[in-house]
């Protein structure tokens, strides 16, 4: 870790709060986590273009509700290792389940947003014994999203940023240019009427400018597109036909401009367990930040519900 990276990690990533910061080893890499509370483990997985801090509201709410709440930084982002490879969804999902094991727990309720949701769907299929429950926000099931990208022109257009990521090196430079102004624009454009506070946007912008972060953050999206017709991508898509066998909560903002409601709504067909769909009226792509009270209440009520199919 360079001095610049270490300094940025301390000032931006290790943000103060009621949580404790530490690193855990899993799947051949080191992952930064923030944790608070005692009780059944709830592991929170962020999306793009964010890091663990996106879950700051849910960390405290879950801890107050009697859970051990842990938010992790994905490989290549925040305070976690920047490795030269390993950004395909199968490996990233093994990162997540590896963190569960490193935390000394038999299983966890997984809560994922955006890319973190995609990987949480994947983890629930690949390592079902380690996933007690699954909650996904703003992300269809991987097969549903793949189908929408290829067949729905509106979803294809909404995902234009992903197609733009396929060029070499230019997207990384664009993301960090002008103090990562593009990150700020994406956060504002993708949110609903409840816009993010400027000081919160600045945190995400600073985190993206940590060396190598932009490249690592983009790599999963490059795999998703480039693998569509490759054997590894076809094999992954077939593997994801396996049903999710744990209770699942699917959360979505009605005004999400990135993941269309129509793209997400059919994901329940891949769940052979209690499945609950909740649409937040008037919220965009970041419901957990746009209305943290409503989101946390819905999540905690579901986690506590012994009959989550109601």
Residue pairs with C-beta under 8 A, 6 or more apart in sequence:
1 9
2 211
4 210
4 211
5 210
5 211
5 212
8 206
8 207
8 209
8 210
8 211
9 32
9 79
9 210
11 206
12 203
12 206
12 207
12 210
13 32
13 51
13 52
13 53
13 73
13 78
13 79
13 207
13 210
14 21
14 79
15 53
15 56
15 203
17 34
17 36
17 56
17 59
17 60
18 36
18 59
18 60
18 63
19 34
19 35
19 36
19 59
19 69
19 71
20 34
20 35
20 36
21 32
21 33
21 34
21 79
22 32
22 33
22 35
23 30
23 31
23 32
23 33
23 79
24 30
24 31
24 33
24 99
24 102
24 103
25 31
25 102
26 95
26 98
26 99
26 101
26 102
27 86
27 91
27 94
27 95
27 98
28 83
28 86
29 75
29 80
29 81
29 83
29 86
29 95
30 80
30 81
31 72
31 73
31 75
31 80
31 81
31 95
31 99
31 102
32 52
32 72
32 73
32 78
32 79
32 80
33 52
33 70
33 71
33 72
33 73
33 99
33 103
34 52
34 53
34 59
34 70
34 71
35 59
35 68
35 69
35 70
35 71
36 59
36 60
36 63
36 69
37 59
37 62
37 63
37 64
37 66
37 67
37 68
37 69
38 63
38 66
38 68
39 66
39 67
39 68
40 67
40 68
40 108
40 109
40 132
40 303
41 67
41 68
41 70
41 100
41 103
41 105
41 107
41 108
41 109
42 62
42 67
42 68
42 69
42 70
42 108
42 109
42 111
42 303
43 70
43 71
43 72
43 96
43 99
43 100
43 103
43 108
43 109
43 110
43 111
44 52
44 55
44 58
44 59
44 69
44 70
44 71
44 72
44 111
44 112
44 116
45 71
45 72
45 74
45 96
45 110
45 111
45 112
45 113
45 116
45 117
45 119
45 120
46 52
46 54
46 55
46 71
46 72
46 73
46 74
46 77
46 78
46 113
46 114
46 115
46 116
47 54
47 112
47 113
47 114
47 115
47 116
47 117
47 138
47 139
48 114
48 115
48 217
48 221
49 175
49 183
49 186
49 187
49 204
49 208
49 217
50 113
50 114
50 204
50 207
51 73
51 74
51 77
51 78
51 79
51 204
51 207
52 71
52 72
52 73
52 78
52 79
53 71
53 78
53 203
53 204
53 207
54 71
54 113
54 286
54 288
54 289
55 69
55 71
55 111
55 288
56 71
57 288
57 289
57 292
57 295
57 296
58 69
58 71
58 111
58 288
58 292
58 295
58 296
58 299
59 69
59 71
60 69
61 292
61 296
61 300
62 69
62 296
62 299
62 300
63 69
65 300
65 303
65 304
67 109
67 300
67 303
68 105
70 99
70 103
70 108
72 80
72 96
72 99
73 79
73 80
74 80
74 92
74 95
74 115
74 116
74 119
75 81
75 82
75 83
75 86
75 87
75 91
75 92
75 95
75 216
76 82
76 83
76 87
76 212
76 213
76 215
76 216
76 217
76 219
77 207
77 213
77 216
77 217
78 207
78 213
82 211
82 212
82 213
82 216
83 216
86 92
86 95
87 216
87 219
87 220
87 222
87 223
88 220
88 223
88 227
88 232
88 236
89 118
89 119
89 122
89 142
89 220
89 223
89 224
89 236
90 122
90 126
90 236
90 239
92 119
92 122
92 220
93 119
93 120
93 122
93 123
93 126
93 127
94 123
94 126
94 127
96 110
96 119
96 120
96 123
97 123
97 126
97 127
97 130
97 131
100 107
100 108
100 130
101 130
106 130
107 129
107 130
107 131
107 132
108 130
108 131
108 132
109 131
109 132
109 133
109 134
109 135
109 303
110 120
110 123
110 124
110 131
110 133
110 134
110 135
111 120
111 135
111 136
111 137
111 299
112 118
112 119
112 120
112 121
112 135
112 136
112 137
112 139
113 136
113 137
113 138
113 139
113 286
113 288
114 137
114 138
114 139
114 258
114 259
114 285
115 139
115 220
115 221
116 139
117 136
117 137
117 138
117 139
118 139
118 142
118 145
120 131
120 134
120 135
120 136
121 134
121 136
121 139
121 141
121 142
121 240
121 244
122 142
122 240
123 130
123 131
124 131
124 134
124 244
124 245
124 246
124 248
125 239
125 240
125 242
125 243
125 244
126 239
128 244
128 245
128 246
131 246
132 246
133 246
133 247
133 248
133 249
133 302
133 303
133 308
134 244
134 246
134 247
134 248
134 249
135 248
135 249
135 250
135 251
135 299
135 302
135 303
136 248
136 249
136 250
136 251
136 267
137 251
137 252
137 287
137 288
137 295
138 251
138 252
138 253
138 256
138 258
138 259
138 264
138 285
138 286
138 287
139 145
139 259
139 264
140 148
140 259
140 263
140 264
140 266
140 267
141 240
141 244
141 267
141 270
142 236
142 237
142 240
143 237
143 240
143 241
143 270
144 263
144 264
144 266
144 267
144 270
145 155
145 259
145 263
146 228
146 237
148 155
148 156
148 260
148 262
148 263
149 155
149 156
149 159
149 162
150 156
150 228
152 260
152 262
152 263
154 260
154 262
155 259
155 260
155 262
155 263
158 257
158 258
158 259
158 260
159 258
161 186
161 258
162 221
162 224
162 225
163 225
164 171
165 171
165 218
165 221
165 222
165 225
166 222
166 225
166 226
171 214
171 218
172 214
172 215
172 218
173 214
174 182
175 182
175 183
175 208
175 214
175 217
175 218
176 208
176 209
176 214
179 205
179 206
179 209
180 204
180 205
180 206
180 208
180 209
181 205
183 201
183 204
183 205
183 208
184 201
184 202
184 204
184 205
187 196
187 201
187 204
187 286
188 195
188 196
188 201
189 257
190 256
190 257
190 258
190 284
190 285
190 286
191 284
191 285
191 286
191 289
191 290
192 253
192 255
192 256
192 282
192 283
192 284
192 285
192 290
193 255
193 282
193 284
194 282
194 283
194 284
194 290
194 291
196 286
196 289
200 289
207 213
208 214
208 217
223 233
224 233
226 233
227 233
227 234
227 236
240 270
241 270
243 270
243 271
243 272
243 273
244 270
244 271
244 272
244 273
245 272
245 273
246 273
247 273
247 274
247 275
247 276
247 308
247 309
248 268
248 271
248 273
248 274
248 275
248 276
249 276
249 278
249 298
249 299
249 302
249 308
250 264
250 267
250 268
250 275
250 276
250 277
250 278
251 278
251 280
251 287
251 295
251 298
251 299
252 259
252 261
252 264
252 265
252 277
252 278
252 279
252 280
252 287
253 279
253 280
253 282
253 283
253 284
253 285
253 286
253 287
253 290
254 261
254 279
254 280
254 281
254 282
254 283
255 282
255 283
255 284
256 283
256 284
256 285
257 284
257 285
258 285
259 285
261 279
265 277
268 275
268 277
274 307
274 308
274 309
275 309
276 302
276 308
276 309
278 298
280 287
280 291
280 294
280 295
283 290
283 291
284 290
287 294
287 295
288 295
288 296
302 308
